[in-house]
Structures are given as C-alpha cells and as structure tokens.
Amino acid sequence: MVRRRGPMEKRTDRPSRPVTERRTFYDENNRPVPRRDSNREEHAERPREPRADGDKPRYPHKPAADRSIEMLFGLRPILEALHAGRTLEKIYLLRTTKNSITQDISALAKAANIPVAMVPLEKLDGLTRKNHQGAVAFVSPIDYAPLDNIVARLFEEGKTPLLLILDRITDVRNFGSIARNAECMGAHAIVVPSRGAAQINGDALKTSAGALNLIPVCREPNLKDTIRFLHDSGIQVVGCTEKANDSLETGAVDLTGPVAILMGSEEDGISPEYLRLADHTLRIPMAGQISSLNVSVASGIMLFEVLRQRLTVK
C-alpha cells in the first residue's frame, strides 16, 4: 500500500544529488552543451585592473575635466599669471569672495581684455573636480594680438587688409572651421569680442587644422569701437546677412580694397547695432529649401568671393 503525502509534506524518496552537480542542457540537436565552469573560474581569479583615474570615485553629476586646455586654481596663482603676462581665456571668481586680491585680479584682467565672471560655488564645482579655492582661470593656447598693430603693419608693408569679424560665434568647432577658412583664403586676422565668443581650446585648435597657430586672433572689448576704428583706418566693413538687398554674385560691392567681413551668430545673425555701422551688407544666394547656412560655410563663401575678386583684378 502506497502512502500518499500531504500537501505540505516534503518528499523523501528522491535520489540524492551532489551539491556541486549541475543540470546538463541540450541544444536543438539533442547534444549536451558544455558547461563554462572553467571560464568562470578564470574570471574569478583574474585580478582587477586599476582604473586610469587612480580608483577615485566617479561623480556622474560633474562633467569630465577638459584636458585640452590648461586651468589655474586659486587666487594667488591667477594673480601671478596675470603679472607674468600669461594669456588667459576667462577668469571665474567666487561671487562671495571680495578682497584686495580679487580687486587686483579684476583690474589686471580688465587692462588685458580678459573677461571675469563672478559666479556661485556651483558653477566653480561644475568646472573642475579639484580644490579650486574659489577661483578658476582657463589659460589660452594662443596669444592674442592687438588689432591696431596688425592694421598699421599691413599698411606699412603695402598689403591690402582682409579681416574677419565674428559677432557672438560661441561654438568651438565652428570657430575652428572659420579660422581654417580664413587662413586658407588669405585673411590677415580674426577679430572676436572679449565676451560672448567661443573659448579657444584644444577642440578649436584641432578643428582649425593648425590655422589658429598661424592666423592672428584679436580680442576686442567693444566691437562698435572696433568697427569705428576700422572706418577711420580706411577699411570698409561688409556684413553678411540674409536680410541684405544685394546678393553676393552680382558684384555690387567692390571687395578688392581693404575690407573686413562681418559674420553673425547662427541664432539671430549680426547684432543690429553692428549692421547699422557696416558700410555694405550682402546675402549669399541659395537655391534650396533651407534658407540658412552654417556660419563656417558662409564665412568660407564670403572670403572666397573676396579672393576671387582680387585674383581677377590681378
């Protein structure tokens, strides 16, 4: 007579099986699939390789450090860098820090056309993971050149100036591409504002294919004063805007003389205050459905037209 087990009673007549024994699996051809115990043991015994960051904890909420550009930390190092004449891209100071050192930094930076931003602690923490001590500065990989010296030298050497003015071009790669266009088309300098311009770093240098090491870049505190200075120096300023009446291919504007091409941001173009100061405005003809070009492409077209007219005259 076979005794029936209750619903909660454990079965005791099942053959015992070693603890280390594993079930055998079969493939579609009813062949046993080999276990990977040896691989597991190899992985278990393999030592953990150290990370490149020295096993420091990762902070996903903080951005990765930009290793393409040098940074300075602390009030004293930044002050000494300014005294030494190092070219800085921008200085960030903690908003709540106000003392004689910050005043000296602000004064020296203003004299050197270096923008200074008073920011909260969160901004500084977002720039670097290191102990910044309330002050961060980006060191420029290039040296900025004074525009008046360049213009004077060009006229003294008997050259016809070709300058490129950039109004609020903030994309780093666009700026690098524009610099490459300018150098290839024979421009003598690029003019940018001290505020609202792309930060020149390793990405800009790489995108420019080395052009930023060849063509001078002038950082001006006020583009309105810069345009007036160019007018007084006998250089006409030509703005590139889709709102212009004259089209580039008509040859309505003579570009064979001293000229500065004015390009604006991709969002809203050239600032109205600068357009009013321009001697001429031109638009690039287009036949497609999209009514705007990338600013680096547009700058290349404008500079090519200048070069074409000058080569034709020769």
C-alpha positions in Angstrom: 0.0 0.0 0.0 1.4 3.4 -1.1 1.1 6.1 1.4 0.1 9.5 0.0 1.9 12.6 1.0 0.1 15.6 2.4 0.2 18.9 0.5 2.9 20.3 2.9 4.9 17.1 3.3 8.4 17.0 1.8 9.3 14.2 -0.5 12.0 11.9 0.9 12.3 9.2 -1.7 14.1 11.5 -4.3 17.6 10.3 -5.0 20.3 12.5 -3.5 22.5 14.6 -5.8 25.8 16.2 -5.0 25.8 19.9 -4.3 28.3 20.6 -7.0 26.4 18.7 -9.7 24.8 20.9 -12.3 22.0 20.2 -14.7 23.0 19.3 -18.2 21.5 21.4 -21.0 21.0 20.2 -24.6 20.9 22.1 -27.9 18.4 21.7 -30.7 20.2 18.6 -32.0 19.9 17.0 -28.6 23.6 17.3 -27.9 24.8 18.3 -24.4 26.0 21.8 -24.1 29.4 22.0 -22.3 29.5 24.0 -19.1 31.7 27.1 -18.7 32.9 26.4 -15.2 36.5 26.8 -16.3 35.9 30.2 -17.8 34.1 31.3 -14.6 37.0 30.2 -12.5 39.4 32.2 -14.8 37.3 35.3 -14.5 37.1 34.9 -10.7 40.8 34.5 -10.4 41.7 37.4 -12.7 42.9 40.4 -10.7 41.0 43.6 -11.1 42.9 46.1 -13.3 43.3 49.6 -11.8 41.4 52.4 -13.4 43.1 55.2 -15.2 41.8 57.7 -12.6 43.6 56.0 -9.7 40.5 54.2 -8.4 38.9 57.5 -7.4 35.2 57.5 -7.1 33.3 58.6 -10.1 30.9 61.6 -9.9 28.4 61.3 -12.7 26.8 64.7 -11.8 30.1 66.5 -12.5 31.5 67.0 -16.0 34.7 65.3 -17.1 37.7 67.5 -16.9 38.7 69.2 -20.2 42.3 68.1 -20.6 42.6 70.0 -23.9 43.2 73.3 -22.1 45.2 74.3 -19.0 43.4 75.5 -15.9 44.7 77.5 -13.0 43.2 77.3 -9.5 43.4 79.7 -6.6 43.6 83.5 -6.3 47.4 83.7 -5.9 48.3 81.6 -8.9 45.9 83.5 -11.1 47.3 86.8 -9.9 50.8 85.7 -10.5 49.9 84.5 -14.0 48.4 88.0 -14.8 51.6 89.7 -13.5 53.7 87.4 -15.7 51.7 88.3 -18.8 50.1 84.9 -19.4 47.2 84.9 -21.8 44.0 83.8 -20.1 40.8 82.9 -21.8 38.5 83.7 -18.9 38.5 84.0 -15.1 35.8 82.7 -12.8 35.7 84.1 -9.2 33.5 83.1 -6.4 30.8 85.7 -6.0 31.0 85.9 -2.2 34.8 86.4 -2.2 35.8 90.1 -2.2 39.2 91.2 -1.0 42.2 93.0 -2.3 43.4 90.1 -4.4 40.1 89.8 -6.3 40.2 93.5 -6.9 43.8 93.3 -8.3 42.7 90.3 -10.5 39.8 92.3 -11.8 41.9 95.3 -12.6 44.6 93.4 -14.3 42.1 91.4 -16.3 40.3 94.5 -17.5 43.5 96.0 -18.7 44.3 92.9 -20.6 40.8 92.5 -22.1 40.3 89.2 -20.2 36.7 88.6 -19.2 36.0 88.0 -15.5 32.8 86.3 -14.2 31.6 86.4 -10.6 29.8 83.1 -10.2 28.3 80.9 -7.4 30.0 78.0 -5.9 28.0 75.5 -8.0 29.5 77.0 -11.2 33.1 76.5 -10.0 32.3 73.0 -8.8 31.0 72.3 -12.3 34.1 73.5 -14.0 36.5 71.2 -12.1 36.7 68.4 -9.5 39.8 69.8 -7.9 40.0 72.2 -5.0 39.6 75.5 -6.8 39.6 77.7 -3.7 37.1 80.0 -5.2 39.0 80.9 -8.3 39.4 79.2 -11.7 41.1 80.5 -14.9 41.5 79.0 -18.3 44.9 79.5 -20.0 44.6 80.3 -23.7 46.6 78.1 -26.0 47.3 81.1 -28.2 48.5 84.7 -27.7 46.0 87.4 -28.8 47.3 90.1 -31.0 46.5 93.9 -30.8 44.4 94.9 -33.8 45.8 98.4 -34.2 49.3 96.9 -34.6 48.2 94.5 -37.2 46.4 97.1 -39.2 49.4 99.5 -39.0 51.8 96.8 -40.1 49.7 95.7 -43.1 49.6 99.2 -44.5 53.3 99.7 -43.8 54.1 96.6 -45.7 51.9 97.7 -48.6 49.4 94.9 -48.2 45.6 95.1 -48.6 44.0 94.2 -45.3 41.4 91.4 -45.2 39.9 90.9 -41.7 37.2 88.7 -40.4 35.0 90.0 -37.6 32.9 87.4 -35.6 29.9 88.5 -33.6 28.9 86.0 -30.9 30.2 82.9 -32.5 30.2 80.6 -29.5 30.5 77.1 -30.9 34.1 76.0 -30.5 34.2 73.7 -33.6 32.5 76.4 -35.8 35.2 78.8 -34.7 38.0 76.3 -35.5 36.5 75.8 -39.0 36.2 79.5 -39.6 39.8 80.0 -38.6 40.8 77.3 -41.1 38.7 79.1 -43.9 40.2 82.4 -43.0 43.8 81.2 -43.2 43.2 79.3 -46.5 41.6 82.4 -48.1 44.4 84.7 -47.0 42.8 86.7 -44.2 45.2 88.6 -42.1 43.4 88.4 -38.7 40.2 87.3 -36.9 38.5 89.8 -34.6 36.4 88.5 -31.7 34.7 90.2 -28.8 36.1 89.6 -25.3 32.7 88.5 -24.1 30.3 86.1 -25.9 32.9 84.4 -28.1 33.9 80.8 -28.4 36.5 79.6 -25.9 39.7 78.7 -27.7 40.8 75.3 -26.5 42.1 72.0 -27.9 39.0 71.3 -29.9 39.2 74.6 -31.6 42.9 74.1 -32.5 42.2 70.6 -33.8 39.2 71.7 -35.9 41.3 74.6 -37.4 43.9 72.1 -38.6 46.6 74.3 -37.0 45.3 77.5 -38.5 44.9 79.1 -35.1 48.7 78.8 -34.7 49.2 80.8 -38.0 46.5 83.5 -38.2 46.4 86.2 -35.5 43.3 86.5 -33.3 42.4 89.9 -31.9 40.2 90.1 -28.8 38.4 93.5 -28.6 36.3 94.8 -25.6 33.8 96.6 -27.8 33.1 95.7 -31.4 31.3 99.0 -32.0 34.6 100.9 -31.3 36.4 98.3 -33.4 34.2 99.0 -36.4 34.7 102.7 -36.0 38.4 102.2 -35.8 38.4 100.3 -39.0 36.4 103.0 -40.7 38.9 105.6 -39.6 41.7 103.4 -40.9 40.2 103.3 -44.4 38.8 99.7 -44.1 35.2 99.1 -45.2 33.1 96.7 -43.2 30.8 94.4 -45.1 28.2 92.4 -43.2 26.9 89.0 -44.4 23.1 88.8 -43.7 20.2 87.1 -45.3 18.3 90.3 -44.9 20.5 92.2 -47.3 19.2 93.5 -50.6 22.3 93.0 -52.6 23.4 89.4 -53.5 27.0 88.3 -53.4 27.1 87.0 -57.0 26.1 90.4 -58.5 29.4 92.0 -57.7 27.5 95.0 -56.3 30.3 95.6 -53.7 33.9 96.0 -54.6 35.9 93.8 -52.3 39.3 94.4 -53.8 40.3 97.1 -51.4 40.8 97.0 -47.6 37.8 95.1 -46.2 36.6 93.5 -43.1 33.9 90.8 -43.4 31.4 90.8 -40.5 29.7 87.5 -39.6 27.0 86.9 -37.0 25.7 84.1 -34.9 23.6 81.3 -36.3 20.8 82.0 -33.9 20.0 85.7 -34.8 22.7 86.8 -37.1 24.6 90.1 -36.8 23.6 92.4 -34.0 21.5 95.4 -35.3 23.9 97.9 -33.8 26.8 96.5 -35.8 24.7 96.2 -39.0 24.0 99.9 -38.8 27.7 100.6 -38.7 28.5 98.4 -41.7 29.3 100.1 -45.0 27.6 97.4 -47.0 25.5 94.2 -46.5 25.5 91.2 -48.7 23.5 88.0 -48.8 24.6 84.6 -50.2 22.3 83.3 -52.9 20.7 79.9 -52.3 18.5 77.7 -54.4 17.5 75.0 -51.9 14.6 74.9 -49.5 16.7 75.6 -46.4 17.2 79.3 -46.1 20.4 79.4 -44.0 23.9 78.1 -43.9 26.3 77.1 -41.2 28.3 80.1 -40.2 31.6 78.4 -41.0 30.4 77.6 -44.5 29.0 81.1 -45.0 32.3 82.7 -43.9 34.2 80.5 -46.4 31.9 81.6 -49.2 32.3 85.3 -48.3 36.1 85.1 -48.1 36.3 83.2 -51.3 34.4 86.0 -53.1 37.0 88.5 -51.8 39.8 86.3 -53.0 38.1 85.8 -56.4 37.7 89.5 -57.0 41.3 90.2 -56.0 42.7 87.5 -58.2 40.6 88.7 -61.1 41.9 92.2 -60.8 45.5 91.0 -60.8 
